[in-house]
Structure formats: structure tokens, C-alpha cells
Amino acid sequence: MEGRIGVRRLFTFDCQDRAMKVLACYAVKGGVGKTAAAVNLAWLAARDGNRTLLWDLDAQSAATFLLRGKPKVKGGTRKLLQGDSDVERAIRSTSDDRLDLLPADPSYWTADLDLSEVKRRENRVAKVIKAVADDYDLAVLDAPAGLSLLSMNIVTAADLVLAPIVPSPLSLRTLDQVVDLAATVERQPAVMAFLSMVERRRALHRDVVELLHGRYADVARTVIPSSAIVERMGQRRRPVVATAPTSPVGAAYAGLWHEVAARLGVGGAGQQTL
């Protein structure tokens, strides 16, 4: 396996200098557990007393579906990013206390084209979030996969970029891309990787776990195991940590939240649930 020489440091920014913190769940590759992490961590944040907003920026609207939200009407996200609508009017409550949702717009696939035409195009997501900063302790951004102007916006707005990595040598290249993107924005956020969909019985998975921890300086200790319970989230439309908190994967998400909360300096950092 080829890799960069030495240990690459991902954590580059002090997260504990703003009132509301912004967590972006982002991966270049799709299907790696990004949305599952966003939904479960947002639920845990709210459980621990944080006023939490989850903004579903992925047109696939999976996070919106899992939280039983209704997708926004056509043009909702576009108007928000262009500054033509009020973010507070677009936010919806969920069935869980302290957890609100800014739903996805499944018809909106032209974000990059629209962003390219506005001033300070890399700061539009941050501007929307800033408008509700006094109302929340934590904003969780569920980002679409890929490298785009929208993903640059999301990384720019974040205090911490949480990047899921599946146990595959090729997935390490995508982590490099996330780190490189974070290094290009004006206020470089922290980047923390975590391993997702891990099967410890597979030799390749064990090898990649060791390689990742040897290659990068800031990798979560918590590993999210592969589990059918995560796949059933789509049936139950509830986070794993709500339906199966004592399961191995539920405990893993709780452990990951403990690490994320500690990095961000938000409520929950002192509650180790593993």
C-alpha cells in the first residue's frame, strides 16, 4: 500500500473559540456511513442537553428521511444559499427534544452553478448558519459526497470535519482529499477521521485499521462496526442510539460522540458511555 511518508496531522484548528459549534460529516466517497453518523451524533448531542440543528445538505435527503422530516419545497436550499429566504422559517422540529432539522431539497442538484454566481461564494453555508448561531449549541451538517463548491462551503463553515473511512486501502486516498480541501479554506477546520463499517474478523479490515492509525495523527479511537442494525435505520426511521443503545454499534456511536464532543468542547464530552 502506498502512502505519504510520516504521520499526517488532521487536527489543525482550536474548536473551542465559538459559542455554537459546527460539525460537518463529510466524505468524498458515498456509502461510507456519513449520514448514519450525522443522525446518530445529532441525536446524542440533543440527548446530552445541546440545542442541536441538523442541516441536510445532501439532495438524496437521507437524513431528512431518517428523522421523519418532509423535504423542503423546490427552491428551498437554493434560496437559503442565495440569501433570498429566512432560515428560521425553513427549520422544522423533530420528535426529539432539542433536535431540529433543516430539511434537504431533493430537487436541488445545481448548487455549484448557483454558488459560482454569488459574492463570497465559499461562505454561503457559514452565513446561513451564523443567522441561527444564538439559537443552537451545535449545528451538524450532513454533506453530500464528492468534491465541489458546496463541499468547500461546508468545510469552510465547520469547526470540525468528521470523515468516515471504510476499511479499504483506496479509501485512504479520499481522506487525503478531505484533508487537502480543509487546508485550502481561509479558516482551516479540524479534521478527524473515524473507521466505519469495520468487520474485525476480516484480515484486510484489521490491516487497514492499523495502517490508518499509523499514517494519521488524529483518528478517533472509536471504530463503528458493520451491523445490520444500521441498515434497519431506514425501516424504523430512528437513530440506532435511540432504538438499540446497548448494541455494539449503538455503544460505538456513543463512544464516537464522546470523542467529538471533547474536541468541540460541547456538552457530552464528560459522559463516557462505552
C-alpha positions in Angstrom: 0.0 0.0 0.0 1.4 3.4 -0.9 1.1 6.3 1.4 2.7 9.6 2.4 5.8 9.4 4.5 5.4 10.1 8.2 2.3 10.8 10.2 -0.1 13.3 8.8 -1.8 15.6 11.3 -5.5 16.2 10.7 -6.4 18.4 13.7 -5.4 22.0 12.8 -7.8 24.4 14.5 -8.9 25.2 18.0 -12.6 24.3 18.1 -13.3 25.9 21.5 -13.4 29.6 20.5 -17.0 30.0 19.4 -20.4 29.7 21.2 -22.2 27.5 18.7 -20.0 24.7 17.2 -20.4 23.3 13.7 -19.7 19.7 12.9 -19.6 18.6 9.3 -20.0 14.9 8.4 -18.3 14.7 5.1 -16.7 12.1 2.8 -15.6 12.3 -0.8 -16.9 8.7 -1.3 -20.5 7.8 -0.8 -21.9 4.9 1.1 -19.4 5.0 3.9 -21.7 5.7 6.9 -21.7 9.5 6.7 -25.4 10.2 7.1 -25.8 7.5 9.8 -23.1 9.2 11.8 -24.6 12.6 11.3 -28.1 11.5 12.5 -26.8 9.4 15.5 -24.4 12.1 16.7 -27.0 14.8 16.3 -29.5 12.7 18.4 -26.8 12.1 21.1 -25.9 15.8 21.2 -29.6 16.7 21.8 -29.9 13.9 24.4 -27.0 15.4 26.3 -28.8 18.8 26.5 -27.4 20.6 23.5 -29.7 22.6 21.3 -28.9 20.9 18.0 -29.7 21.7 14.4 -29.1 19.1 11.7 -28.9 20.6 8.2 -29.3 18.0 5.5 -27.4 19.4 2.5 -27.4 16.2 0.6 -30.1 16.2 -2.2 -30.6 12.4 -1.5 -32.3 13.7 1.7 -31.5 10.5 3.7 -31.0 12.4 7.0 -34.3 14.2 6.4 -36.0 10.8 5.9 -34.4 9.2 8.9 -35.6 12.0 11.2 -39.1 11.7 9.7 -38.9 15.2 8.1 -40.6 16.3 5.0 -38.2 17.5 2.2 -38.4 21.2 1.6 -40.4 22.6 -1.3 -38.5 23.2 -4.5 -36.0 26.1 -4.3 -35.7 26.0 -0.5 -32.0 25.3 -0.2 -31.2 27.4 -3.3 -33.0 30.4 -1.8 -31.1 29.9 1.5 -27.7 29.8 -0.1 -28.5 32.8 -2.2 -29.8 34.8 0.8 -33.3 35.1 -0.5 -35.1 33.3 2.3 -35.3 33.2 6.1 -33.5 30.2 7.6 -35.6 30.3 10.8 -38.8 29.7 8.7 -37.2 26.7 7.0 -36.2 24.9 10.2 -38.5 22.1 11.4 -38.7 20.5 14.8 -38.4 16.7 15.2 -40.0 14.2 17.6 -36.9 14.6 19.9 -36.4 17.4 22.3 -33.7 19.9 21.4 -33.2 18.4 17.9 -34.3 20.5 14.9 -33.9 19.8 11.2 -33.2 21.9 8.2 -34.6 19.5 5.6 -32.9 18.7 2.3 -34.2 19.8 -1.1 -34.2 16.6 -3.2 -34.8 18.6 -6.4 -31.7 20.8 -5.9 -28.7 19.4 -7.9 -27.3 22.7 -9.2 -25.8 24.2 -6.0 -22.3 24.6 -7.6 -23.7 26.5 -10.5 -25.7 28.9 -8.2 -22.8 29.3 -5.8 -20.4 30.2 -8.5 -22.6 33.3 -9.3 -22.7 34.9 -5.8 -20.2 37.0 -3.9 -18.0 35.3 -1.3 -19.3 32.1 -2.8 -17.3 29.9 -0.4 -19.0 31.4 2.7 -22.7 31.0 1.9 -23.3 28.0 4.2 -21.5 29.7 7.0 -23.6 32.8 6.5 -26.8 30.8 6.8 -25.6 29.0 10.0 -24.5 32.3 11.5 -28.0 33.6 11.3 -29.2 31.0 13.9 -26.0 30.8 16.0 -27.7 32.2 19.1 -30.4 29.5 18.9 -28.2 26.4 19.0 -25.2 24.9 20.7 -24.3 22.6 17.8 -25.0 22.5 14.1 -24.5 19.2 12.3 -24.0 19.4 8.6 -24.7 16.3 6.5 -22.7 17.0 3.4 -23.1 15.3 0.0 -20.3 13.1 -1.2 -17.8 14.4 -3.7 -15.6 17.4 -4.2 -17.5 20.5 -5.1 -18.0 24.2 -4.3 -20.8 23.2 -2.0 -18.4 20.8 -0.1 -15.9 23.7 0.1 -18.7 25.8 1.7 -19.5 23.1 4.2 -15.8 22.7 5.2 -15.4 26.4 5.5 -18.4 26.6 7.9 -17.2 23.8 10.1 -15.2 23.8 13.3 -14.7 20.0 13.0 -14.9 17.9 9.8 -15.7 14.3 10.7 -14.6 12.0 7.9 -15.8 8.3 7.8 -13.4 5.9 6.3 -14.3 2.3 5.3 -11.5 -0.4 5.7 -10.2 -0.2 2.2 -6.8 1.0 1.0 -8.4 3.1 -1.7 -10.5 5.0 1.0 -7.3 6.4 2.5 -6.9 8.4 -0.8 -10.3 10.0 -0.2 -9.2 11.1 3.3 -6.2 12.8 1.8 -8.6 14.7 -0.4 -10.6 15.8 2.6 -7.5 17.0 4.4 -6.3 18.8 1.3 -9.6 20.6 0.9 -9.7 21.7 4.5 -6.2 23.1 4.0 -7.4 25.4 1.2 -10.1 27.3 3.2 -9.5 30.5 5.0 -10.2 29.3 8.5 -8.9 25.8 8.4 -11.1 23.4 10.4 -10.1 20.4 12.4 -10.4 17.1 10.6 -11.0 13.9 12.5 -11.2 10.6 10.7 -13.1 7.5 12.0 -13.4 4.0 10.8 -16.8 2.9 9.7 -18.3 -0.5 8.7 -15.5 -2.5 10.2 -15.5 -6.3 10.4 -12.7 -7.3 12.8 -12.8 -10.9 11.5 -11.5 -9.8 8.1 -7.7 -9.6 7.8 -7.9 -6.7 5.4 -10.0 -4.7 7.7 -7.6 -5.2 10.6 -4.7 -4.2 8.3 -6.4 -1.0 7.2 -7.2 -0.1 10.8 -3.6 -0.4 11.8 -2.4 1.5 8.7 -4.8 4.4 9.3 -3.7 4.8 12.9 -0.1 4.7 11.8 -0.4 7.1 9.0 -2.6 9.9 10.6 -2.2 11.6 13.9 -5.9 12.4 14.5 -8.1 9.3 14.2 -10.9 8.5 16.5 -10.3 5.7 18.9 -13.8 4.5 18.4 -14.5 2.2 15.5 -18.0 1.8 14.1 -18.7 -1.9 13.4 -20.6 -3.2 10.4 -24.1 -4.0 11.6 -27.5 -4.8 10.1 -28.9 -2.6 12.8 -27.6 0.4 10.9 -29.2 -0.8 7.7 -32.5 -1.1 9.6 -32.5 2.6 10.4 -34.3 3.1 7.1 -37.1 0.9 8.2 -37.5 2.3 11.7 -36.6 5.9 10.7 -34.9 6.3 14.1 -31.3 6.6 15.1 -29.6 3.4 16.3 -28.7 5.1 19.6 -32.5 5.6 20.2 -33.6 2.1 19.3 -30.6 -0.1 20.3 -28.4 2.0 22.6 -26.8 -1.0 24.2 -25.9 -2.8 21.0 -22.3 -2.8 19.9 -22.9 -0.3 17.1 -25.1 1.9 19.5 -22.3 1.9 22.0 -19.8 2.7 19.3 -21.7 5.8 18.2 -21.9 6.9 21.8 -18.1 6.5 22.1 -17.6 8.5 18.9 -19.9 11.2 20.2 -17.8 11.3 23.4 -14.7 12.0 21.3 -16.4 14.5 19.1 -17.9 16.4 22.0 -14.5 16.6 23.7 -12.9 18.0 20.5 -15.6 20.6 20.1 -16.0 21.5 23.8 -19.7 20.9 24.0 -22.0 19.2 26.5 -21.5 15.4 26.5 -17.7 15.5 26.5 -17.6 14.3 30.1 -20.1 11.5 29.6 -18.3 8.3 28.6 -21.0 5.8 27.7 -18.8 2.9 26.5 
